[in-house]
C-alpha cells in the first residue's frame, strides 16, 4: 500500500513539473509572438505613413514638371497596388511567399518614389521649393524609419523562430501550433554597391 502512495506522489510531482515547464514555455512563446506582431504593426504604420505622403509629393512635383506624365503614371500604379496591401493580417508572417509578395509591392512603390525624386533634378525651381523640400525630407525620413523597423522586425522574428526550435520549447510549440515567421529580405540589388563616377 505504501508503494502505491509513493508511485502516485511521484506521478503527481512529475505531472506538476511537466505542467509548470510547459505553461512557462507556452507563455514565453506567446510573449515572443506578440512582440513579432507588434513589430509587424509598426512596419505597417510606417508603410501607411509613406503611402499617405505620396499624393502631396506628386502634386507638388506636377506643378513644376507637367510633362513627366510617365513617372506620375508609374507612381500612381505602384501606389494603387500598395494601397490594397498596406494593412494586412499578421498571418502573412507565417508564409514566406506572401511576405515576399508584400515586400515586392512595397519595394516597387519605394523605387517609384526614388524615380520621382530623380526627375526633380531637371527642375531647379522645384528643388528650391520649400514644400517640396519638406516633403522630400519627410519621404526620406519615412524610408529610413521603414528600413530600421524592418530590421527590428527581423530581429524579433529571429528571436521567436529560435525559441520555437530549441528544446524544450520546440515540443510545446509543435503541440500548440506555433509556426515560424518569415523575414524581410534585403531589397533586390542592394547587395551590390552602386558605382560612383565623376
ChimeraX commands (.cxc) that place a marker at each C-alpha (Angstrom):
marker #1 position 0.00,0.00,0.00 radius 0.5
marker #1 position 2.86,2.33,0.86 radius 0.5
marker #1 position 4.45,1.77,-2.58 radius 0.5
marker #1 position 1.17,2.69,-4.22 radius 0.5
marker #1 position 1.13,6.09,-2.46 radius 0.5
marker #1 position 4.77,6.71,-3.36 radius 0.5
marker #1 position 4.09,5.95,-7.04 radius 0.5
marker #1 position 1.02,8.22,-7.02 radius 0.5
marker #1 position 3.03,11.00,-5.32 radius 0.5
marker #1 position 5.84,10.66,-7.86 radius 0.5
marker #1 position 3.36,10.72,-10.77 radius 0.5
marker #1 position 1.67,13.81,-9.34 radius 0.5
marker #1 position 5.07,15.52,-8.88 radius 0.5
marker #1 position 6.13,14.65,-12.45 radius 0.5
marker #1 position 2.79,15.88,-13.81 radius 0.5
marker #1 position 3.10,19.11,-11.84 radius 0.5
marker #1 position 6.67,19.72,-13.06 radius 0.5
marker #1 position 5.67,18.94,-16.65 radius 0.5
marker #1 position 2.74,21.34,-16.37 radius 0.5
marker #1 position 4.90,24.13,-14.93 radius 0.5
marker #1 position 7.54,23.69,-17.64 radius 0.5
marker #1 position 5.04,23.60,-20.48 radius 0.5
marker #1 position 2.99,26.52,-19.13 radius 0.5
marker #1 position 6.10,28.66,-18.67 radius 0.5
marker #1 position 7.38,27.80,-22.12 radius 0.5
marker #1 position 3.98,28.36,-23.70 radius 0.5
marker #1 position 3.64,31.76,-22.05 radius 0.5
marker #1 position 7.11,32.85,-23.15 radius 0.5
marker #1 position 6.33,31.77,-26.74 radius 0.5
marker #1 position 3.09,33.76,-26.66 radius 0.5
marker #1 position 5.02,36.81,-25.44 radius 0.5
marker #1 position 7.61,36.44,-28.21 radius 0.5
marker #1 position 4.91,36.03,-30.86 radius 0.5
marker #1 position 3.18,39.16,-29.59 radius 0.5
marker #1 position 6.46,41.07,-29.90 radius 0.5
marker #1 position 6.73,39.95,-33.53 radius 0.5
marker #1 position 3.13,41.02,-34.21 radius 0.5
marker #1 position 3.67,44.39,-32.52 radius 0.5
marker #1 position 6.78,45.00,-34.62 radius 0.5
marker #1 position 4.81,43.99,-37.73 radius 0.5
marker #1 position 2.23,46.64,-36.85 radius 0.5
marker #1 position 4.98,49.22,-36.57 radius 0.5
marker #1 position 6.28,48.32,-40.04 radius 0.5
marker #1 position 2.75,48.62,-41.45 radius 0.5
marker #1 position 2.26,52.00,-39.76 radius 0.5
marker #1 position 5.36,53.34,-41.47 radius 0.5
marker #1 position 4.30,51.98,-44.85 radius 0.5
marker #1 position 0.95,53.69,-44.34 radius 0.5
marker #1 position 2.66,56.94,-43.37 radius 0.5
marker #1 position 4.73,56.84,-46.58 radius 0.5
marker #1 position 1.67,55.90,-48.61 radius 0.5
marker #1 position -0.25,58.91,-47.24 radius 0.5
marker #1 position 2.54,61.37,-48.10 radius 0.5
marker #1 position 2.79,60.39,-51.78 radius 0.5
marker #1 position -0.19,62.39,-53.14 radius 0.5
marker #1 position 1.21,65.64,-51.69 radius 0.5
marker #1 position 4.64,64.96,-53.14 radius 0.5
marker #1 position 3.22,64.11,-56.56 radius 0.5
marker #1 position 1.01,67.21,-56.57 radius 0.5
marker #1 position 3.98,69.42,-55.72 radius 0.5
marker #1 position 6.15,67.90,-58.44 radius 0.5
marker #1 position 3.31,68.03,-61.01 radius 0.5
marker #1 position 3.13,71.78,-60.60 radius 0.5
marker #1 position 6.67,72.09,-61.91 radius 0.5
marker #1 position 7.15,69.04,-64.13 radius 0.5
marker #1 position 3.93,68.78,-66.12 radius 0.5
marker #1 position 5.45,66.76,-68.97 radius 0.5
marker #1 position 6.76,63.91,-66.77 radius 0.5
marker #1 position 3.48,62.02,-67.14 radius 0.5
marker #1 position 5.08,58.54,-67.36 radius 0.5
marker #1 position 6.66,58.96,-63.92 radius 0.5
marker #1 position 3.36,60.16,-62.45 radius 0.5
marker #1 position 1.53,57.22,-64.00 radius 0.5
marker #1 position 4.12,54.78,-62.70 radius 0.5
marker #1 position 3.92,56.09,-59.15 radius 0.5
marker #1 position 0.11,56.14,-59.25 radius 0.5
marker #1 position 0.08,52.48,-60.35 radius 0.5
marker #1 position 2.61,51.48,-57.70 radius 0.5
marker #1 position 0.66,53.34,-55.01 radius 0.5
marker #1 position -2.57,51.71,-56.19 radius 0.5
marker #1 position -1.01,48.24,-55.90 radius 0.5
marker #1 position 0.37,49.05,-52.46 radius 0.5
marker #1 position -2.92,50.53,-51.31 radius 0.5
marker #1 position -4.59,47.17,-51.29 radius 0.5
marker #1 position -1.94,45.57,-49.11 radius 0.5
marker #1 position -0.62,48.16,-46.65 radius 0.5
marker #1 position -2.66,46.94,-43.70 radius 0.5
marker #1 position -2.95,43.20,-43.83 radius 0.5
marker #1 position -3.38,40.47,-41.26 radius 0.5
marker #1 position -0.31,39.26,-39.38 radius 0.5
marker #1 position -0.95,35.72,-40.68 radius 0.5
marker #1 position 1.14,36.80,-43.67 radius 0.5
marker #1 position 4.15,36.40,-41.38 radius 0.5
marker #1 position 3.68,32.63,-41.35 radius 0.5
marker #1 position 4.11,32.42,-45.14 radius 0.5
marker #1 position 7.43,33.43,-46.71 radius 0.5
marker #1 position 5.91,33.71,-50.18 radius 0.5
marker #1 position 3.11,36.06,-49.09 radius 0.5
marker #1 position 5.54,38.25,-47.17 radius 0.5
marker #1 position 7.84,38.32,-50.21 radius 0.5
marker #1 position 4.89,39.44,-52.39 radius 0.5
marker #1 position 4.02,42.16,-49.88 radius 0.5
marker #1 position 7.65,43.26,-49.78 radius 0.5
marker #1 position 7.84,43.31,-53.60 radius 0.5
marker #1 position 4.85,45.67,-53.82 radius 0.5
marker #1 position 6.28,47.96,-51.15 radius 0.5
marker #1 position 9.74,47.92,-52.77 radius 0.5
marker #1 position 8.16,48.81,-56.12 radius 0.5
marker #1 position 6.47,51.80,-54.51 radius 0.5
marker #1 position 9.76,52.85,-52.94 radius 0.5
marker #1 position 11.53,52.56,-56.31 radius 0.5
marker #1 position 8.84,54.68,-57.96 radius 0.5
marker #1 position 9.33,57.33,-55.30 radius 0.5
marker #1 position 13.05,57.32,-55.99 radius 0.5
marker #1 position 12.40,57.81,-59.72 radius 0.5
marker #1 position 10.04,60.68,-58.94 radius 0.5
marker #1 position 12.67,62.32,-56.78 radius 0.5
marker #1 position 15.28,61.78,-59.52 radius 0.5
marker #1 position 13.06,63.66,-62.01 radius 0.5
marker #1 position 13.31,66.72,-59.83 radius 0.5
marker #1 position 16.99,67.09,-60.70 radius 0.5
marker #1 position 15.89,68.60,-64.00 radius 0.5
marker #1 position 13.85,71.32,-62.28 radius 0.5
marker #1 position 15.99,73.74,-60.25 radius 0.5
marker #1 position 12.96,75.81,-59.22 radius 0.5
marker #1 position 11.30,72.68,-57.80 radius 0.5
marker #1 position 14.42,71.79,-55.85 radius 0.5
marker #1 position 14.24,75.24,-54.24 radius 0.5
marker #1 position 10.53,74.96,-53.37 radius 0.5
marker #1 position 10.06,74.81,-49.58 radius 0.5
marker #1 position 7.03,72.49,-49.76 radius 0.5
marker #1 position 8.91,70.08,-51.98 radius 0.5
marker #1 position 12.00,70.14,-49.78 radius 0.5
marker #1 position 9.88,69.45,-46.69 radius 0.5
marker #1 position 8.05,66.58,-48.42 radius 0.5
marker #1 position 11.31,65.17,-49.76 radius 0.5
marker #1 position 12.78,65.21,-46.25 radius 0.5
marker #1 position 9.65,63.52,-44.85 radius 0.5
marker #1 position 9.76,60.79,-47.51 radius 0.5
marker #1 position 13.46,60.25,-46.88 radius 0.5
marker #1 position 12.83,60.04,-43.14 radius 0.5
marker #1 position 9.97,57.58,-43.73 radius 0.5
marker #1 position 12.23,55.36,-45.86 radius 0.5
marker #1 position 14.89,55.38,-43.13 radius 0.5
marker #1 position 12.31,54.52,-40.47 radius 0.5
marker #1 position 10.92,51.69,-42.62 radius 0.5
marker #1 position 14.39,50.25,-43.04 radius 0.5
marker #1 position 15.05,50.44,-39.30 radius 0.5
marker #1 position 11.71,48.90,-38.32 radius 0.5
marker #1 position 12.10,46.11,-40.86 radius 0.5
marker #1 position 15.48,45.30,-39.30 radius 0.5
marker #1 position 13.88,45.31,-35.83 radius 0.5
marker #1 position 11.11,43.08,-37.12 radius 0.5
marker #1 position 13.68,40.58,-38.42 radius 0.5
marker #1 position 15.41,40.60,-35.01 radius 0.5
marker #1 position 12.11,39.87,-33.23 radius 0.5
marker #1 position 11.23,37.16,-35.76 radius 0.5
marker #1 position 14.69,35.59,-35.37 radius 0.5
marker #1 position 14.34,35.50,-31.58 radius 0.5
marker #1 position 10.88,33.95,-31.87 radius 0.5
marker #1 position 11.97,31.43,-34.54 radius 0.5
marker #1 position 14.96,30.40,-32.43 radius 0.5
marker #1 position 12.74,29.87,-29.41 radius 0.5
marker #1 position 10.25,27.62,-31.18 radius 0.5
marker #1 position 13.10,25.47,-32.48 radius 0.5
marker #1 position 15.04,24.99,-29.22 radius 0.5
marker #1 position 14.39,22.28,-26.66 radius 0.5
marker #1 position 12.08,22.08,-24.68 radius 0.5
marker #1 position 10.09,24.93,-26.20 radius 0.5
marker #1 position 10.01,23.14,-29.56 radius 0.5
marker #1 position 7.82,20.45,-28.02 radius 0.5
marker #1 position 5.38,22.99,-26.65 radius 0.5
marker #1 position 5.50,24.95,-29.93 radius 0.5
marker #1 position 4.64,21.90,-32.02 radius 0.5
marker #1 position 1.73,20.92,-29.78 radius 0.5
marker #1 position 0.42,24.48,-29.54 radius 0.5
marker #1 position 0.76,25.18,-33.28 radius 0.5
marker #1 position 3.36,27.95,-33.19 radius 0.5
marker #1 position 4.75,28.50,-36.70 radius 0.5
marker #1 position 7.99,30.14,-37.73 radius 0.5
marker #1 position 7.79,33.71,-39.01 radius 0.5
marker #1 position 9.12,34.89,-42.36 radius 0.5
marker #1 position 11.78,37.58,-42.63 radius 0.5
marker #1 position 12.04,40.71,-44.71 radius 0.5
marker #1 position 14.73,40.22,-47.30 radius 0.5
marker #1 position 17.07,42.97,-48.42 radius 0.5
marker #1 position 15.95,44.97,-51.44 radius 0.5
marker #1 position 16.98,43.28,-54.66 radius 0.5
marker #1 position 20.25,44.74,-55.91 radius 0.5
marker #1 position 21.26,46.15,-52.53 radius 0.5
marker #1 position 23.97,43.52,-52.19 radius 0.5
marker #1 position 25.99,45.33,-54.89 radius 0.5
marker #1 position 27.46,48.71,-54.09 radius 0.5
marker #1 position 26.50,51.39,-56.61 radius 0.5
marker #1 position 29.15,52.70,-59.00 radius 0.5
marker #1 position 30.10,56.29,-58.43 radius 0.5
marker #1 position 31.50,58.05,-61.46 radius 0.5
marker #1 position 32.79,61.61,-61.69 radius 0.5
marker link #1:1,2 radius 0.2
marker link #1:2,3 radius 0.2
marker link #1:3,4 radius 0.2
marker link #1:4,5 radius 0.2
marker link #1:5,6 radius 0.2
marker link #1:6,7 radius 0.2
marker link #1:7,8 radius 0.2
marker link #1:8,9 radius 0.2
marker link #1:9,10 radius 0.2
marker link #1:10,11 radius 0.2
marker link #1:11,12 radius 0.2
marker link #1:12,13 radius 0.2
marker link #1:13,14 radius 0.2
marker link #1:14,15 radius 0.2
marker link #1:15,16 radius 0.2
marker link #1:16,17 radius 0.2
marker link #1:17,18 radius 0.2
marker link #1:18,19 radius 0.2
marker link #1:19,20 radius 0.2
marker link #1:20,21 radius 0.2
marker link #1:21,22 radius 0.2
marker link #1:22,23 radius 0.2
marker link #1:23,24 radius 0.2
marker link #1:24,25 radius 0.2
marker link #1:25,26 radius 0.2
marker link #1:26,27 radius 0.2
marker link #1:27,28 radius 0.2
marker link #1:28,29 radius 0.2
marker link #1:29,30 radius 0.2
marker link #1:30,31 radius 0.2
marker link #1:31,32 radius 0.2
marker link #1:32,33 radius 0.2
marker link #1:33,34 radius 0.2
marker link #1:34,35 radius 0.2
marker link #1:35,36 radius 0.2
marker link #1:36,37 radius 0.2
marker link #1:37,38 radius 0.2
marker link #1:38,39 radius 0.2
marker link #1:39,40 radius 0.2
marker link #1:40,41 radius 0.2
marker link #1:41,42 radius 0.2
marker link #1:42,43 radius 0.2
marker link #1:43,44 radius 0.2
marker link #1:44,45 radius 0.2
marker link #1:45,46 radius 0.2
marker link #1:46,47 radius 0.2
marker link #1:47,48 radius 0.2
marker link #1:48,49 radius 0.2
marker link #1:49,50 radius 0.2
marker link #1:50,51 radius 0.2
marker link #1:51,52 radius 0.2
marker link #1:52,53 radius 0.2
marker link #1:53,54 radius 0.2
marker link #1:54,55 radius 0.2
marker link #1:55,56 radius 0.2
marker link #1:56,57 radius 0.2
marker link #1:57,58 radius 0.2
marker link #1:58,59 radius 0.2
marker link #1:59,60 radius 0.2
marker link #1:60,61 radius 0.2
marker link #1:61,62 radius 0.2
marker link #1:62,63 radius 0.2
marker link #1:63,64 radius 0.2
marker link #1:64,65 radius 0.2
marker link #1:65,66 radius 0.2
marker link #1:66,67 radius 0.2
marker link #1:67,68 radius 0.2
marker link #1:68,69 radius 0.2
marker link #1:69,70 radius 0.2
marker link #1:70,71 radius 0.2
marker link #1:71,72 radius 0.2
marker link #1:72,73 radius 0.2
marker link #1:73,74 radius 0.2
marker link #1:74,75 radius 0.2
marker link #1:75,76 radius 0.2
marker link #1:76,77 radius 0.2
marker link #1:77,78 radius 0.2
marker link #1:78,79 radius 0.2
marker link #1:79,80 radius 0.2
marker link #1:80,81 radius 0.2
marker link #1:81,82 radius 0.2
marker link #1:82,83 radius 0.2
marker link #1:83,84 radius 0.2
marker link #1:84,85 radius 0.2
marker link #1:85,86 radius 0.2
marker link #1:86,87 radius 0.2
marker link #1:87,88 radius 0.2
marker link #1:88,89 radius 0.2
marker link #1:89,90 radius 0.2
marker link #1:90,91 radius 0.2
marker link #1:91,92 radius 0.2
marker link #1:92,93 radius 0.2
marker link #1:93,94 radius 0.2
marker link #1:94,95 radius 0.2
marker link #1:95,96 radius 0.2
marker link #1:96,97 radius 0.2
marker link #1:97,98 radius 0.2
marker link #1:98,99 radius 0.2
marker link #1:99,100 radius 0.2
marker link #1:100,101 radius 0.2
marker link #1:101,102 radius 0.2
marker link #1:102,103 radius 0.2
marker link #1:103,104 radius 0.2
marker link #1:104,105 radius 0.2
marker link #1:105,106 radius 0.2
marker link #1:106,107 radius 0.2
marker link #1:107,108 radius 0.2
marker link #1:108,109 radius 0.2
marker link #1:109,110 radius 0.2
marker link #1:110,111 radius 0.2
marker link #1:111,112 radius 0.2
marker link #1:112,113 radius 0.2
marker link #1:113,114 radius 0.2
marker link #1:114,115 radius 0.2
marker link #1:115,116 radius 0.2
marker link #1:116,117 radius 0.2
marker link #1:117,118 radius 0.2
marker link #1:118,119 radius 0.2
marker link #1:119,120 radius 0.2
marker link #1:120,121 radius 0.2
marker link #1:121,122 radius 0.2
marker link #1:122,123 radius 0.2
marker link #1:123,124 radius 0.2
marker link #1:124,125 radius 0.2
marker link #1:125,126 radius 0.2
marker link #1:126,127 radius 0.2
marker link #1:127,128 radius 0.2
marker link #1:128,129 radius 0.2
marker link #1:129,130 radius 0.2
marker link #1:130,131 radius 0.2
marker link #1:131,132 radius 0.2
marker link #1:132,133 radius 0.2
marker link #1:133,134 radius 0.2
marker link #1:134,135 radius 0.2
marker link #1:135,136 radius 0.2
marker link #1:136,137 radius 0.2
marker link #1:137,138 radius 0.2
marker link #1:138,139 radius 0.2
marker link #1:139,140 radius 0.2
marker link #1:140,141 radius 0.2
marker link #1:141,142 radius 0.2
marker link #1:142,143 radius 0.2
marker link #1:143,144 radius 0.2
marker link #1:144,145 radius 0.2
marker link #1:145,146 radius 0.2
marker link #1:146,147 radius 0.2
marker link #1:147,148 radius 0.2
marker link #1:148,149 radius 0.2
marker link #1:149,150 radius 0.2
marker link #1:150,151 radius 0.2
marker link #1:151,152 radius 0.2
marker link #1:152,153 radius 0.2
marker link #1:153,154 radius 0.2
marker link #1:154,155 radius 0.2
marker link #1:155,156 radius 0.2
marker link #1:156,157 radius 0.2
marker link #1:157,158 radius 0.2
marker link #1:158,159 radius 0.2
marker link #1:159,160 radius 0.2
marker link #1:160,161 radius 0.2
marker link #1:161,162 radius 0.2
marker link #1:162,163 radius 0.2
marker link #1:163,164 radius 0.2
marker link #1:164,165 radius 0.2
marker link #1:165,166 radius 0.2
marker link #1:166,167 radius 0.2
marker link #1:167,168 radius 0.2
marker link #1:168,169 radius 0.2
marker link #1:169,170 radius 0.2
marker link #1:170,171 radius 0.2
marker link #1:171,172 radius 0.2
marker link #1:172,173 radius 0.2
marker link #1:173,174 radius 0.2
marker link #1:174,175 radius 0.2
marker link #1:175,176 radius 0.2
marker link #1:176,177 radius 0.2
marker link #1:177,178 radius 0.2
marker link #1:178,179 radius 0.2
marker link #1:179,180 radius 0.2
marker link #1:180,181 radius 0.2
marker link #1:181,182 radius 0.2
marker link #1:182,183 radius 0.2
marker link #1:183,184 radius 0.2
marker link #1:184,185 radius 0.2
marker link #1:185,186 radius 0.2
marker link #1:186,187 radius 0.2
marker link #1:187,188 radius 0.2
marker link #1:188,189 radius 0.2
marker link #1:189,190 radius 0.2
marker link #1:190,191 radius 0.2
marker link #1:191,192 radius 0.2
marker link #1:192,193 radius 0.2
marker link #1:193,194 radius 0.2
marker link #1:194,195 radius 0.2
marker link #1:195,196 radius 0.2
marker link #1:196,197 radius 0.2
marker link #1:197,198 radius 0.2
view
